[in-house]
Amino acid sequence: MLRVLFGISDTQECRSGADAAMRLFSQIKEVHFTLVHVSPEVLIYPESGIMNYSQTEVVANEQSQQLIDEFMELFAQQGISCETVLKMGNPVDVVLEMAPSFDLLVIGASESSMFYRLFGSHQNSFIDNSPIPVLVAK
């Protein structure tokens, strides 16, 4: 069984990457996807005023769960077996830490804006540091 780790985010590039991955793997019966979304840790600075930290965290978790449900439904419609994982932290660090347990890492292509060309993207970090093969789906 091919074990695929797919990092999901709330971007059009990721949705396009998911479509490409589903077209590629939908005919393979021996494939299992793990969809992982890494939510950045919520940082609240004292000078930002009065804020309910627990409420901010609840909203972030709800948004992350909605995203995971959206991608899970897309994969289920194509008959692709998958499970989901929601973690908090640095997306690159968390995904690369999980990667050795899988056969392939699939990510959506980063936008090709000037910002990403100048400062890099998560895509480059995954490609440069992954211990397993990386498929950049566009």
Contacts in CASP RR format, 6 or more apart in sequence:
PFRMAT RR
TARGET T0000
AUTHOR 0000-0000-0000
METHOD contacts of the structure
MODEL  1
MLRVLFGISDTQECRSGADAAMRLFSQIKEVHFTLVHVSPEVLIYPESGI
MNYSQTEVVANEQSQQLIDEFMELFAQQGISCETVLKMGNPVDVVLEMAP
SFDLLVIGASESSMFYRLFGSHQNSFIDNSPIPVLVAK
1 30 0 8 1.000
1 31 0 8 1.000
1 32 0 8 1.000
2 25 0 8 1.000
2 28 0 8 1.000
2 30 0 8 1.000
2 31 0 8 1.000
2 32 0 8 1.000
2 103 0 8 1.000
2 104 0 8 1.000
3 32 0 8 1.000
3 34 0 8 1.000
3 101 0 8 1.000
3 102 0 8 1.000
3 103 0 8 1.000
3 104 0 8 1.000
4 21 0 8 1.000
4 25 0 8 1.000
4 31 0 8 1.000
4 32 0 8 1.000
4 33 0 8 1.000
4 34 0 8 1.000
4 102 0 8 1.000
4 103 0 8 1.000
4 104 0 8 1.000
4 105 0 8 1.000
4 106 0 8 1.000
5 33 0 8 1.000
5 34 0 8 1.000
5 36 0 8 1.000
5 95 0 8 1.000
5 98 0 8 1.000
5 99 0 8 1.000
5 101 0 8 1.000
5 102 0 8 1.000
5 104 0 8 1.000
5 105 0 8 1.000
5 106 0 8 1.000
6 18 0 8 1.000
6 21 0 8 1.000
6 33 0 8 1.000
6 34 0 8 1.000
6 35 0 8 1.000
6 36 0 8 1.000
6 71 0 8 1.000
6 82 0 8 1.000
6 105 0 8 1.000
6 106 0 8 1.000
6 107 0 8 1.000
7 14 0 8 1.000
7 35 0 8 1.000
7 36 0 8 1.000
7 37 0 8 1.000
7 38 0 8 1.000
7 91 0 8 1.000
7 95 0 8 1.000
7 105 0 8 1.000
7 106 0 8 1.000
7 107 0 8 1.000
7 108 0 8 1.000
8 14 0 8 1.000
8 18 0 8 1.000
8 35 0 8 1.000
8 36 0 8 1.000
8 37 0 8 1.000
8 67 0 8 1.000
8 68 0 8 1.000
8 71 0 8 1.000
9 37 0 8 1.000
9 67 0 8 1.000
9 91 0 8 1.000
10 63 0 8 1.000
10 67 0 8 1.000
11 111 0 8 1.000
13 108 0 8 1.000
13 109 0 8 1.000
13 110 0 8 1.000
13 111 0 8 1.000
13 138 0 8 1.000
14 107 0 8 1.000
14 108 0 8 1.000
16 108 0 8 1.000
16 109 0 8 1.000
16 137 0 8 1.000
16 138 0 8 1.000
17 106 0 8 1.000
17 107 0 8 1.000
17 108 0 8 1.000
17 109 0 8 1.000
17 137 0 8 1.000
17 138 0 8 1.000
18 71 0 8 1.000
18 74 0 8 1.000
18 75 0 8 1.000
18 108 0 8 1.000
18 137 0 8 1.000
20 137 0 8 1.000
20 138 0 8 1.000
21 33 0 8 1.000
21 106 0 8 1.000
21 135 0 8 1.000
21 137 0 8 1.000
22 74 0 8 1.000
22 75 0 8 1.000
22 78 0 8 1.000
22 80 0 8 1.000
24 137 0 8 1.000
25 31 0 8 1.000
25 33 0 8 1.000
25 80 0 8 1.000
26 78 0 8 1.000
26 79 0 8 1.000
26 80 0 8 1.000
31 80 0 8 1.000
31 81 0 8 1.000
32 81 0 8 1.000
32 82 0 8 1.000
32 83 0 8 1.000
33 75 0 8 1.000
33 80 0 8 1.000
33 81 0 8 1.000
33 82 0 8 1.000
33 83 0 8 1.000
34 82 0 8 1.000
34 83 0 8 1.000
34 84 0 8 1.000
34 85 0 8 1.000
34 98 0 8 1.000
34 102 0 8 1.000
35 68 0 8 1.000
35 71 0 8 1.000
35 72 0 8 1.000
35 75 0 8 1.000
35 82 0 8 1.000
35 83 0 8 1.000
35 84 0 8 1.000
35 85 0 8 1.000
36 84 0 8 1.000
36 85 0 8 1.000
36 86 0 8 1.000
36 87 0 8 1.000
36 94 0 8 1.000
36 95 0 8 1.000
36 98 0 8 1.000
37 64 0 8 1.000
37 67 0 8 1.000
37 68 0 8 1.000
37 71 0 8 1.000
37 84 0 8 1.000
37 85 0 8 1.000
37 86 0 8 1.000
37 87 0 8 1.000
38 87 0 8 1.000
38 88 0 8 1.000
38 89 0 8 1.000
38 90 0 8 1.000
38 91 0 8 1.000
38 94 0 8 1.000
38 95 0 8 1.000
39 60 0 8 1.000
39 61 0 8 1.000
39 64 0 8 1.000
39 86 0 8 1.000
39 87 0 8 1.000
39 88 0 8 1.000
39 89 0 8 1.000
40 88 0 8 1.000
40 89 0 8 1.000
40 90 0 8 1.000
40 91 0 8 1.000
41 88 0 8 1.000
41 89 0 8 1.000
42 53 0 8 1.000
42 56 0 8 1.000
42 57 0 8 1.000
42 60 0 8 1.000
44 51 0 8 1.000
44 53 0 8 1.000
44 56 0 8 1.000
61 86 0 8 1.000
64 86 0 8 1.000
65 86 0 8 1.000
68 84 0 8 1.000
68 86 0 8 1.000
71 84 0 8 1.000
72 82 0 8 1.000
72 84 0 8 1.000
75 82 0 8 1.000
76 82 0 8 1.000
85 98 0 8 1.000
87 94 0 8 1.000
91 122 0 8 1.000
92 122 0 8 1.000
92 125 0 8 1.000
92 126 0 8 1.000
92 129 0 8 1.000
95 105 0 8 1.000
95 126 0 8 1.000
96 125 0 8 1.000
96 126 0 8 1.000
96 129 0 8 1.000
96 130 0 8 1.000
96 131 0 8 1.000
99 105 0 8 1.000
99 130 0 8 1.000
99 131 0 8 1.000
99 132 0 8 1.000
100 131 0 8 1.000
100 132 0 8 1.000
102 132 0 8 1.000
103 132 0 8 1.000
103 133 0 8 1.000
104 132 0 8 1.000
104 133 0 8 1.000
104 134 0 8 1.000
104 135 0 8 1.000
105 126 0 8 1.000
105 130 0 8 1.000
105 132 0 8 1.000
105 133 0 8 1.000
105 134 0 8 1.000
105 135 0 8 1.000
106 134 0 8 1.000
106 135 0 8 1.000
106 137 0 8 1.000
107 122 0 8 1.000
107 123 0 8 1.000
107 126 0 8 1.000
107 134 0 8 1.000
107 135 0 8 1.000
107 136 0 8 1.000
107 137 0 8 1.000
108 123 0 8 1.000
108 136 0 8 1.000
108 137 0 8 1.000
108 138 0 8 1.000
109 123 0 8 1.000
109 136 0 8 1.000
109 137 0 8 1.000
109 138 0 8 1.000
110 116 0 8 1.000
110 120 0 8 1.000
110 121 0 8 1.000
110 122 0 8 1.000
110 123 0 8 1.000
110 124 0 8 1.000
111 121 0 8 1.000
123 136 0 8 1.000
126 134 0 8 1.000
127 134 0 8 1.000
127 136 0 8 1.000
END
